[in-house]
Amino acid sequence: MLTIHAAPLVLPVGAAPVPEGAVLVDGGRIAAVGPYEDVVAQSPRARVRQWPGVLTPGLRQWHGRWLLTRVYHPDPREADELGTEPITDFECEDDARWAGSVRRGLQRMLAHGTTHVGGGFPDGVRQSLVRAGLREVADAWRLAPPLTGAPGLDPFVEGGDLSGAVHGPLVVGGSADLAAFDVPDEAALVERGGATCVATVLGGRLVYRRR
């Protein structure tokens, strides 16, 4: 299926920004990146998804292993007892409860525009990662930039700028891993971070959409 993802500003990374731009997705691959009118003319019957703000490559979370194996992500039903924020070094011997934390952690990563997650993971965590559709980055800890504190869910905390936070550029033939953020430009995105994400696309599939 052909789908056009359009936004007031497309930031391919490695190429010039495209005002009123669009990305054409054919199945799980990028078929075109360019001005919206040109992309629509190329595939006039494609389904169109219009997003506010900017459209970028999906983001990369370097410290996924730490965030999924050493951080507990509370269930909303636990809010009165534990709050809603992730808890570091949470003691829990209940495998089912911890598996729920992993699933919620992955959903929160998707809600920050993350498509690629640093591993390696224990088998149980890797299975949840695969089911969620996220892509594992092998040996990420060897490549990750130094931390000044504990990792957070927002990849911009570690990546600094857009090029340091994304998994790679949007290129024709590449995997359709995208994220849309409700900000006016790149500077605002870097300042306000991944919490402004409104949609995440993995391999052409819409896996997160802000309600």
PAVO-82185 format. One record per residue (C-alpha): x, z, y; residue number from 0; residue in three letters. Coordinates in Angstrom, 1 decimal. Layout:
BEGIN
        x        z        y     i    aa
        X        Z        Y   NUM   ALA
...
This chain:
BEGIN
        x        z        y     i    aa
      0.0      0.0      0.0     0   MET
      1.2     -0.9      3.5     1   LEU
      1.0      1.9      6.1     2   THR
      2.1      1.9      9.7     3   ILE
      3.2      5.2     11.2     4   HIS
      3.2      4.9     15.0     5   ALA
      4.1      7.2     17.9     6   ALA
      4.8      7.1     21.6     7   PRO
      8.5      7.3     20.8     8   LEU
     10.3      6.5     17.5     9   VAL
     13.8      7.9     17.2    10   LEU
     15.5      6.1     14.3    11   PRO
     18.9      7.8     14.7    12   VAL
     21.8      5.5     14.7    13   GLY
     19.8      2.9     16.6    14   ALA
     18.2      2.8     20.1    15   ALA
     14.9      4.8     20.6    16   PRO
     11.8      2.6     20.4    17   VAL
      9.1      3.5     23.0    18   PRO
      5.6      2.8     21.6    19   GLU
      7.3      2.3     18.3    20   GLY
      6.2      2.1     14.7    21   ALA
      7.6      2.3     11.1    22   VAL
      6.1      0.1      8.4    23   LEU
      6.0      1.6      5.0    24   VAL
      5.6     -0.4      1.9    25   ASP
      5.0      1.9     -1.1    26   GLY
      7.9      4.4     -0.8    27   GLY
     10.2      2.2      1.3    28   ARG
     10.7      1.4      5.0    29   ILE
      9.8     -2.3      5.6    30   ALA
     10.2     -2.5      9.3    31   ALA
     11.1     -0.4     12.4    32   VAL
     10.3     -1.6     15.9    33   GLY
      7.8     -1.9     18.7    34   PRO
      4.2     -1.2     17.6    35   TYR
      2.8     -4.6     18.5    36   GLU
      5.6     -6.4     16.6    37   ASP
      5.1     -4.2     13.5    38   VAL
      1.3     -4.7     13.6    39   VAL
      1.7     -8.5     14.0    40   ALA
      4.0     -8.5     10.9    41   GLN
      1.4     -6.6      8.8    42   SER
     -2.0     -6.8     10.5    43   PRO
     -3.9     -5.5      7.5    44   ARG
     -1.8     -2.3      7.1    45   ALA
     -3.4      1.1      7.5    46   ARG
     -2.3      2.7     10.8    47   VAL
     -1.5      6.4     11.3    48   ARG
     -1.1      7.3     14.9    49   GLN
      1.0     10.4     15.6    50   TRP
      1.6     12.2     18.9    51   PRO
      5.0     12.7     20.3    52   GLY
      8.1     11.5     18.4    53   VAL
      8.6     10.0     15.0    54   LEU
     12.0     10.7     13.3    55   THR
     13.7     10.7      9.9    56   PRO
     12.8     13.7      7.8    57   GLY
     15.0     16.8      8.4    58   LEU
     17.6     18.3      6.1    59   ARG
     17.6     22.1      5.4    60   GLN
     21.2     23.0      4.4    61   TRP
     20.5     26.5      3.1    62   HIS
     17.5     25.8      0.8    63   GLY
     18.9     27.8     -2.1    64   ARG
     19.3     30.9      0.1    65   TRP
     15.8     30.5      1.7    66   LEU
     14.1     30.1     -1.7    67   LEU
     16.0     32.6     -3.9    68   THR
     16.9     35.4     -1.5    69   ARG
     14.0     35.3      0.9    70   VAL
     10.4     36.3      0.1    71   TYR
      7.7     34.3      1.8    72   HIS
      4.6     36.5      1.9    73   PRO
      1.2     35.5      0.7    74   ASP
     -1.4     35.6      3.5    75   PRO
     -3.2     38.2      1.4    76   ARG
     -0.1     40.4      1.8    77   GLU
     -0.1     40.2      5.6    78   ALA
     -1.4     43.7      6.1    79   ASP
      1.4     45.1      3.9    80   GLU
      4.3     42.8      4.5    81   LEU
      3.4     40.7      7.6    82   GLY
      3.7     37.0      7.7    83   THR
      7.4     36.4      8.4    84   GLU
      9.9     35.7      5.6    85   PRO
     11.7     38.8      4.3    86   ILE
     15.4     38.8      3.4    87   THR
     16.6     40.4      0.1    88   ASP
     13.1     41.3     -1.0    89   PHE
     13.1     43.2     -4.3    90   GLU
     10.6     41.7     -6.7    91   CYS
     10.8     41.6    -10.5    92   GLU
      7.4     39.8    -10.9    93   ASP
      8.3     36.2    -11.8    94   ASP
      4.8     34.9    -11.0    95   ALA
      4.9     36.6     -7.6    96   ARG
      8.3     35.1     -6.9    97   TRP
      7.2     31.7     -8.0    98   ALA
      4.4     31.9     -5.4    99   GLY
      7.0     32.8     -2.8   100   SER
      9.0     29.6     -3.7   101   VAL
      5.9     27.4     -3.4   102   ARG
      5.0     28.9      0.0   103   ARG
      8.6     28.5      1.2   104   GLY
      8.6     24.9      0.3   105   LEU
      5.3     24.4      2.1   106   GLN
      6.8     26.0      5.2   107   ARG
      9.8     23.7      5.0   108   MET
      7.5     20.7      4.9   109   LEU
      5.7     22.2      7.9   110   ALA
      9.0     22.0      9.8   111   HIS
      9.6     18.3      9.0   112   GLY
     12.0     19.0      6.2   113   THR
     12.4     16.4      3.4   114   THR
     15.8     17.2      2.0   115   HIS
     16.8     20.6      0.8   116   VAL
     20.3     22.0      0.0   117   GLY
     20.7     23.2     -3.6   118   GLY
     21.7     23.8     -6.4   119   GLY
     18.8     25.7     -7.7   120   PHE
     17.8     27.7    -10.8   121   PRO
     15.6     25.6    -13.1   122   ASP
     12.4     27.3    -12.1   123   GLY
     13.0     26.7     -8.4   124   VAL
     14.1     23.1     -9.0   125   ARG
     10.8     22.4    -10.8   126   GLN
      8.8     23.6     -7.8   127   SER
     11.0     21.5     -5.6   128   LEU
     10.3     18.4     -7.7   129   VAL
      6.5     19.1     -7.8   130   ARG
      6.5     19.4     -4.0   131   ALA
      8.3     16.1     -3.7   132   GLY
     11.3     17.4     -1.7   133   LEU
     14.7     16.0     -2.3   134   ARG
     17.6     18.1     -3.4   135   GLU
     21.0     17.8     -1.6   136   VAL
     23.7     18.6     -4.2   137   ALA
     26.6     20.8     -3.1   138   ASP
     25.0     21.4      0.3   139   ALA
     26.8     24.6      0.8   140   TRP
     30.2     22.8      0.8   141   ARG
     28.9     20.5      3.6   142   LEU
     26.8     22.9      5.7   143   ALA
     27.9     23.8      9.2   144   PRO
     29.0     27.4      9.7   145   PRO
     26.3     29.9     10.4   146   LEU
     26.3     32.4     13.2   147   THR
     23.5     34.4     11.6   148   GLY
     21.0     34.2      8.7   149   ALA
     19.6     30.7      8.0   150   PRO
     16.1     30.0      9.2   151   GLY
     13.3     27.5      8.3   152   LEU
     14.0     25.4     11.3   153   ASP
     16.8     22.8     10.6   154   PRO
     17.6     22.6     14.3   155   PHE
     19.0     26.1     14.2   156   VAL
     21.9     24.7     12.1   157   GLU
     22.0     21.0     12.9   158   GLY
     22.1     21.5     16.7   159   GLY
     21.1     17.9     17.7   160   ASP
     18.8     15.4     16.1   161   LEU
     21.6     13.5     14.3   162   SER
     22.9     16.8     12.8   163   GLY
     19.4     17.8     11.6   164   ALA
     18.1     14.7      9.9   165   VAL
     18.8     13.5      6.4   166   HIS
     19.9     10.1      7.6   167   GLY
     18.7      7.2      9.8   168   PRO
     15.4      5.2      9.5   169   LEU
     16.6      1.9      8.1   170   VAL
     14.8     -1.0      6.5   171   VAL
     15.0     -0.6      2.7   172   GLY
     15.5      3.1      2.9   173   GLY
     13.2      5.7      1.5   174   SER
     10.2      6.4      3.7   175   ALA
     11.0     10.0      4.6   176   ASP
      9.7     10.7      8.0   177   LEU
      8.5     13.5     10.3   178   ALA
      6.3     13.5     13.4   179   ALA
      6.7     16.1     16.2   180   PHE
      4.4     16.9     19.1   181   ASP
      7.0     16.7     21.8   182   VAL
      7.7     14.1     24.5   183   PRO
     11.3     13.3     23.7   184   ASP
     14.5     14.2     21.8   185   GLU
     15.6     16.8     24.2   186   ALA
     12.3     18.6     23.9   187   ALA
     12.5     18.4     20.1   188   LEU
     15.9     19.9     19.9   189   VAL
     14.8     22.7     22.3   190   GLU
     11.5     23.5     20.6   191   ARG
     12.5     22.7     17.1   192   GLY
     10.9     21.9     13.8   193   GLY
      7.9     24.2     14.4   194   ALA
      6.4     21.3     16.5   195   THR
      6.0     19.2     13.4   196   CYS
      2.6     17.7     12.9   197   VAL
      3.2     15.5      9.9   198   ALA
      5.8     15.0      7.1   199   THR
      6.0     11.9      4.9   200   VAL
      8.1     11.8      1.7   201   LEU
      8.6      8.6     -0.1   202   GLY
      5.7      7.1      1.8   203   GLY
      3.3     10.0      0.9   204   ARG
      1.8     12.2      3.5   205   LEU
      2.7     15.6      2.2   206   VAL
      2.1     17.7      5.3   207   TYR
     -0.3     17.4      8.2   208   ARG
     -1.0     20.1     10.7   209   ARG
     -4.7     21.0     10.8   210   ARG
